[in-house]
Amino acid sequence: MMPLEKALAFAYQEKKAITLDDKEIIKKFALPFSKAIDIAIKNRHSPCKLRNEQMVLDSKGDAILCCTIYDQQSYSLGNFLDVPLHELQRLKIHSPNNKKMCTQCMEKGLHIYSTYSAEEFDQAGIRNILEHYQKLLTTNTQR
């Protein structure tokens, strides 16, 4: 479920931000999004690889807080060629706007969800798929 703004709206239960189309798409996920959030929250204290180990650049060379964000203009750090790397990294972590976004994201463990950093995601997705097909088989054999 991307972008991050949409995933945050779902995680924080901002019902107005989740459209009927979103709900239809969410129903089709192999890994139910509510289950993914539960797993992510349990793992939320893990460090964010996207914040700590990666730098996102757009086509102009502007560094962006994170690859999961849609509103890149609001989370721009500066041009990679003009701003030293250590300063871009400092802005990612300490700029008030960026810090707020990272705090909200990490509070719900969405950094874990975005990087698929918990084995439980696979297990939950597989269980959901097996349950889905078990229901289909049961329905078809009862006909």
Contact map, one row per residue, 1 for C-alpha under 8 A:
11110110000000000000000001000000100000000000000000000000000000000000000000000000000000000000000000000000000000000000000000000000000000000000000
11111110000000000000000000000000000000000000000000000000000000000001000000000000000000000000000000000000000000000000000000000000000000000000000
11111110000000000000000000000000000000000000000000000000000000000001110000000000000000000000000000000000000000000000000000000000000000000000000
11111111000000000000000000000000000000000000000000000000000000000001110000000000000000000000000000000000100001000000000000000000000000000000000
01111111100000000000000000000000000000000000000000000000000000000000110000000000000000000000000000000000000000000000000000000000000000000000000
11111111110000001100000000000000000000000000000000000000000000000000000000000000000000000000000000000000000000000000000000000000000000000000000
11111111111000000000000000000000000000000000000000000000000000000000000000000000000000000000000000000000000001000000000000000000000000000000000
00011111111100000000000000000000000000000000000000000000000000000000000000000000000000000000000000000001100101000000000000000000000000000000000
00001111111111101100000000000000000000000000000000000000000000000000000000000000000000000000000000000000000000000000000000000000000000000000000
00000111111111101100000000000000000000000000000000000000000000000000000000000000000000000000000000000000000000000000000000000000000000000000000
00000011111111000000000000000000010010000000000000000000000000000000000000000000000000000000000000000000000100000000000000000000000000000000000
00000001111111000000000000000000000000000000000000000000000000000000000000000000000000000000000000000000000000000000000000000000000000000000000
00000000111111100000000000000000000000000000000000000000000000000000000000000000000000000000000000000000000000000000000000000000000000000000000
00000000111111111100000000000000000000000000000000000000000000000000000000000000000000000000000000000000000000000000000000000000000000000000000
00000000110011111100000000000000000000000000000000000000000000000000000000000000000000000000000000000000000000000000000000000000000000000000000
00000000000001111110000000000000000000000000000000000000000000000000000000000000000000000000000000000000000000000000000000000000000000000000000
00000100110001111110000000000000000000000000000000000000000000000000000000000000000000000000000000000000000000000000000000000000000000000000000
00000100110001111111011000000000000000000000000000000000000000000000000000000000000000000000000000000000000000000000000000000000000000000000000
00000000000000011111111000000000000000000000000000000000000000000000000000000000000000000000000000000000000000000000000000000000000000000000000
00000000000000000111111100000000000000000000000000000000000000000000000000000000000000000000000000000000000000000000000000000000000000000000000
00000000000000000011111110000000000000000000000000000000000000000000000000000000000000000000000000000000000000000000000000000000000000000000000
00000000000000000111111111000000000000000000000000000000000000000000000000000000000000000000000000000000000000000000000000000000000000000000000
00000000000000000111111111100000000000000000000000000000000000000000000000000000000000000000000000000000000000000000000000000000000000000000000
00000000000000000001111111110000000000000000000000000000000000000000000000000000000000000000000000000000000000000000000000000000000000000000000
00000000000000000000111111111000000000000000000000000000000000000000000000000000000000000000000000000000000000000000000000000000000000000000000
10000000000000000000011111111001100000000000000000000000000000000000000000000000000000000000000000000000000000000000000000000000000000000000000
00000000000000000000001111111001000000000000000000000000000000000000000000000000000000000000000000000000000000000000000000000000000000000000000
00000000000000000000000111111101000000000000000000000000000000000000000000000000000000000000000000000000000000000000000000000000000000000000000
00000000000000000000000011111111100000000000000000000000000000000000000000000000000000000000000000000000000000000000000000000000000000000000000
00000000000000000000000000011111000000000000000000000000000000000000000000000000000000000000000000000000000000000000000000001101100000000000000
00000000000000000000000000001111101100000000000000000000000000000000000000000000000000000000000000000000000000000000000011011101000000000000000
00000000000000000000000001111111111100000000000000000000000000000000000000000000000000000000000000000000000000000000000000001001000000000000000
10000000000000000000000001001011111110000000000000000000000000000000000000000000000000000000000000000000000000000000000000000000000000000000000
00000000001000000000000000000001111111000000000000000000000000000000000000000000000000000000000000000000000000000000000000000000000000000000000
00000000000000000000000000000011111111100000000000000000000000000000000000000000000000000000000000000000000000000000000000010000000000000000000
00000000000000000000000000000011111111110000000000000000000000000000000000000000000000000000000000000000000000001000000010000000000000000000000
00000000001000000000000000000000111111111000000000000000000000000000000000000000000000000000000000000000000111001000000000000000000000000000000
00000000000000000000000000000000011111111100000000000000000000000000000000000000000000000000000000000000000000000000000000000000000000000000000
00000000000000000000000000000000001111111110000000000000000000000000000000000000000000000000000000000000000000000000010110000000000000000000000
00000000000000000000000000000000000111111111000000000000000000000000000000000000000000000000000000000000000111111000010000000000000000000000000
00000000000000000000000000000000000011111111000000000000000000000000000000000000000000000000000000000000001111000000000000000000000000000000000
00000000000000000000000000000000000001111111100000000000000000000000000000000000000000000000000000000000000010000000000000000000000000000000000
00000000000000000000000000000000000000111111110000000000000000000000000000000000000000000000000000000000000010010000010000000000000000000000000
00000000000000000000000000000000000000011111111000000000000000000000000000000000000000000000000000000000011111110000000000000000000000000000000
00000000000000000000000000000000000000000111111000000000000000000000000000000000000000000000000000000000010010000000000000000000000000000000000
00000000000000000000000000000000000000000011111100000000000000000000000000000000000000000000000000000000000000010000000000000000000000000000000
00000000000000000000000000000000000000000001111110010000000000000000000000000000000000000000000000000000000000000000000000000000000000000000000
00000000000000000000000000000000000000000000011111110000000000000000000000000000000000000000000000000000010000110000000000000000000000000000000
00000000000000000000000000000000000000000000001111111100000000000000000000000000000000000000000000000000000000100010000000000000000000000000000
00000000000000000000000000000000000000000000000111111110000000000110000000000000000000000000000000000000000000100010000000000000000000000000000
00000000000000000000000000000000000000000000000111111110000000001100000000000000000000000001100000000000000000000000000000000000000000000000000
00000000000000000000000000000000000000000000001111111100000000000000000000000000000000001000000000000000000000000000000000000000000000000000000
00000000000000000000000000000000000000000000000011111110000000000000000000000000000000000000000000000000000000000000000000000000000000000000000
00000000000000000000000000000000000000000000000011111111000000000000000000000000000000000000000000000000000000000000000000000000000000000000000
00000000000000000000000000000000000000000000000001101111100000111100000000000000000000000000000000000000000000000000000000000000000000000000000
00000000000000000000000000000000000000000000000000000111110000111110000000000000000000000000000000000000000000000000000000000000000000000000000
00000000000000000000000000000000000000000000000000000011111111110000000000000001000000000000000000000000000000000000000000000000000000000000000
00000000000000000000000000000000000000000000000000000001111111110000000000000000000000000000000000000000000000000000000000000000000000000000000
00000000000000000000000000000000000000000000000000000000111111000000000000000000000000000000000000000000000000000000000000000000000000000000000
00000000000000000000000000000000000000000000000000000000111111000000000000000010000000000000000000000000000000000000000000000000000000000000000
00000000000000000000000000000000000000000000000000000000111111100000000000000011100000000000000000000000000000000000000000000000000000000000000
00000000000000000000000000000000000000000000000000000000111111110000000000011111000000000000000000000000000000000000000000000000000000000000000
00000000000000000000000000000000000000000000000000000011110011111000000000011111000000010000000000000000000000000000000000000000000000000000000
00000000000000000000000000000000000000000000000000000011110001111110000100111100000000000000000000000000000000000000000000000000000000000000000
00000000000000000000000000000000000000000000000000100011000000111110100100111000000000000001000001000000000000000000000000000000000000000000000
00000000000000000000000000000000000000000000000001100011000000011111100000000000000000000000000000000000000000000000000000000000000000000000000
00000000000000000000000000000000000000000000000001000001000000011111100000000000000000000000000000000000000000000000000000000000000000000000000
01110000000000000000000000000000000000000000000000000000000000000111110000000000000000000000000000000000000000000100000000000000000000000000000
00111000000000000000000000000000000000000000000000000000000000001111111100000000000000000000000000000000000000000000000000000000000000000000000
00111000000000000000000000000000000000000000000000000000000000000001111100000000000000000000000000000000000000000000000000000000000000000000000
00000000000000000000000000000000000000000000000000000000000000000000111111100000000000000000000000000000000000000000000000000000000000000000000
00000000000000000000000000000000000000000000000000000000000000011000111111110000000000000000000000000000000000000000000000000000000000000000000
00000000000000000000000000000000000000000000000000000000000000000000001111110000000000000000000000000000000000000000000000000000000000000000000
00000000000000000000000000000000000000000000000000000000000000000000001111110000000000000000000000000000000000000000000000000000000000000000000
00000000000000000000000000000000000000000000000000000000000000011000001111111000000000000000000011000000000000000000000000000000000000000000000
00000000000000000000000000000000000000000000000000000000000001111000000111111100000000000000000000000000000000000000000000000000000000000000000
00000000000000000000000000000000000000000000000000000000000001111000000000111110000000010011000000000000000000000000000000000000000000000000000
00000000000000000000000000000000000000000000000000000000000001110000000000011111011000010000000000000000000000000000000000000000000000000000000
00000000000000000000000000000000000000000000000000000000000111100000000000001111111000000000000000000000000000000000000000000000000000000000000
00000000000000000000000000000000000000000000000000000000100011100000000000000111111110010000000000000000000000000000000000000000000000000000000
00000000000000000000000000000000000000000000000000000000000010000000000000000011111100000000000000000000000000000000000000000000000000000000000
00000000000000000000000000000000000000000000000000000000000000000000000000000111111100000000000000000000000000000000000000000000000000000000000
00000000000000000000000000000000000000000000000000000000000000000000000000000111111110110000000000000000000000000000000000000000000000000000000
00000000000000000000000000000000000000000000000000000000000000000000000000000001111111110000000000000000000000000000000000000000000000000000000
00000000000000000000000000000000000000000000000000000000000000000000000000000001001111111000000000000000000000000000000000000000000000000000000
00000000000000000000000000000000000000000000000000000000000000000000000000000000000111111100000000000000000000000000000000000000000000000000000
00000000000000000000000000000000000000000000000000000000000000000000000000000000001111111110000000000000000000000000000000000000000000000000000
00000000000000000000000000000000000000000000000000000000000000100000000000001101001111111111000000000000000000000000000000000000000000000000000
00000000000000000000000000000000000000000000000000010000000000000000000000000000000011111111100000000000000000000000000000000000000000000000000
00000000000000000000000000000000000000000000000000000000000000000000000000000000000001111111111000000000000000000000000000000000000000000000000
00000000000000000000000000000000000000000000000000000000000000000000000000001000000000111111111001000000000000000000000000000000000000000000000
00000000000000000000000000000000000000000000000000100000000000001000000000001000000000011111111001100000000000000000000000000000000000000000000
00000000000000000000000000000000000000000000000000100000000000000000000000000000000000001111111001100100000000000000000000000000000000000000000
00000000000000000000000000000000000000000000000000000000000000000000000000000000000000000111111101100000000000000000000000000000000000000000000
00000000000000000000000000000000000000000000000000000000000000000000000000000000000000000111111111100000000000000000000000000000000000000000000
00000000000000000000000000000000000000000000000000000000000000000000000000000000000000000000011111110000000000000000000000000000000000000000000
00000000000000000000000000000000000000000000000000000000000000000000000000100000000000000000001111111000000000000000000000000000000000000000000
00000000000000000000000000000000000000000000000000000000000000001000000000100000000000000011111111111100000000000000000000000000000000000000000
00000000000000000000000000000000000000000000000000000000000000000000000000000000000000000001111111111110000000000000000000000000000000000000000
00000000000000000000000000000000000000000000000000000000000000000000000000000000000000000000000111111111000000000000000000000000000000000000000
00000000000000000000000000000000000000000000000000000000000000000000000000000000000000000000000011111111100000000000000000000000000000000000000
00000000000000000000000000000000000000000000000000000000000000000000000000000000000000000000100001111111110000000000000000000000000000000000000
00000000000000000000000000000000000000000000000000000000000000000000000000000000000000000000000000111111111000000000000000000000000000000000000
00000001000000000000000000000000000000000000000000000000000000000000000000000000000000000000000000011111111100000000000000000000000000000000000
00010001000000000000000000000000000000000000000000000000000000000000000000000000000000000000000000001111111111100000000000000000000000000000000
00000000000000000000000000000000000000000001100100000000000000000000000000000000000000000000000000000111111111100000000000000000000000000000000
00000000000000000000000000000000000000001001000000000000000000000000000000000000000000000000000000000011111111000000000000000000000000000000000
00000001001000000000000000000000000010011001000000000000000000000000000000000000000000000000000000000001111111000000000000000000000000000000000
00000000000000000000000000000000000010011111100000000000000000000000000000000000000000000000000000000000111111111000000000000000000000000000000
00010011000000000000000000000000000010011001000000000000000000000000000000000000000000000000000000000000111111111100000000000000000000000000000
00000000000000000000000000000000000000010001000111000000000000000000000000000000000000000000000000000000110011111110000000000000000000000000000
00000000000000000000000000000000000000010011010100000000000000000000000000000000000000000000000000000000000011111111110000000000000000000000000
00000000000000000000000000000000000110010000000000000000000000000000000000000000000000000000000000000000000011111111110000000000000000000000000
00000000000000000000000000000000000000000000000000000000000000000001000000000000000000000000000000000000000001111111100000000000000000000000000
00000000000000000000000000000000000000000000000011000000000000000000000000000000000000000000000000000000000000111111100000000000000000000000000
00000000000000000000000000000000000000000000000000000000000000000000000000000000000000000000000000000000000000011111111010000000000000000000000
00000000000000000000000000000000000000000000000000000000000000000000000000000000000000000000000000000000000000011111111000000000000000000000000
00000000000000000000000000000000000000110010000000000000000000000000000000000000000000000000000000000000000000011001111110000000000000000000000
00000000000000000000000000000000000000000000000000000000000000000000000000000000000000000000000000000000000000000001111111100000000000000000000
00000000000000000000000000000000000000100000000000000000000000000000000000000000000000000000000000000000000000000000011111110000000000000000000
00000000000000000000000000000010000100100000000000000000000000000000000000000000000000000000000000000000000000000001011111111000000000000000000
00000000000000000000000000000010000000000000000000000000000000000000000000000000000000000000000000000000000000000000001111111100000000000000000
00000000000000000000000000000000000000000000000000000000000000000000000000000000000000000000000000000000000000000000001111111110000000000000000
00000000000000000000000000000010001000000000000000000000000000000000000000000000000000000000000000000000000000000000000111111111000000000000000
00000000000000000000000000000111000000000000000000000000000000000000000000000000000000000000000000000000000000000000000011111111100000000000000
00000000000000000000000000000110000000000000000000000000000000000000000000000000000000000000000000000000000000000000000001111111110000000000000
00000000000000000000000000000000000000000000000000000000000000000000000000000000000000000000000000000000000000000000000000111111111000000000000
00000000000000000000000000000111000000000000000000000000000000000000000000000000000000000000000000000000000000000000000000011111111100000000000
00000000000000000000000000000100000000000000000000000000000000000000000000000000000000000000000000000000000000000000000000001111111110000000000
00000000000000000000000000000000000000000000000000000000000000000000000000000000000000000000000000000000000000000000000000000111111111000000000
00000000000000000000000000000000000000000000000000000000000000000000000000000000000000000000000000000000000000000000000000000011111111100000000
00000000000000000000000000000000000000000000000000000000000000000000000000000000000000000000000000000000000000000000000000000001111111110000000
00000000000000000000000000000000000000000000000000000000000000000000000000000000000000000000000000000000000000000000000000000000111111111000000
00000000000000000000000000000000000000000000000000000000000000000000000000000000000000000000000000000000000000000000000000000000011111111100000
00000000000000000000000000000000000000000000000000000000000000000000000000000000000000000000000000000000000000000000000000000000001111111110000
00000000000000000000000000000000000000000000000000000000000000000000000000000000000000000000000000000000000000000000000000000000000111111111000
00000000000000000000000000000000000000000000000000000000000000000000000000000000000000000000000000000000000000000000000000000000000011111111100
00000000000000000000000000000000000000000000000000000000000000000000000000000000000000000000000000000000000000000000000000000000000001111111110
00000000000000000000000000000000000000000000000000000000000000000000000000000000000000000000000000000000000000000000000000000000000000111111111
00000000000000000000000000000000000000000000000000000000000000000000000000000000000000000000000000000000000000000000000000000000000000011111111
00000000000000000000000000000000000000000000000000000000000000000000000000000000000000000000000000000000000000000000000000000000000000001111111
00000000000000000000000000000000000000000000000000000000000000000000000000000000000000000000000000000000000000000000000000000000000000000111111
00000000000000000000000000000000000000000000000000000000000000000000000000000000000000000000000000000000000000000000000000000000000000000011111
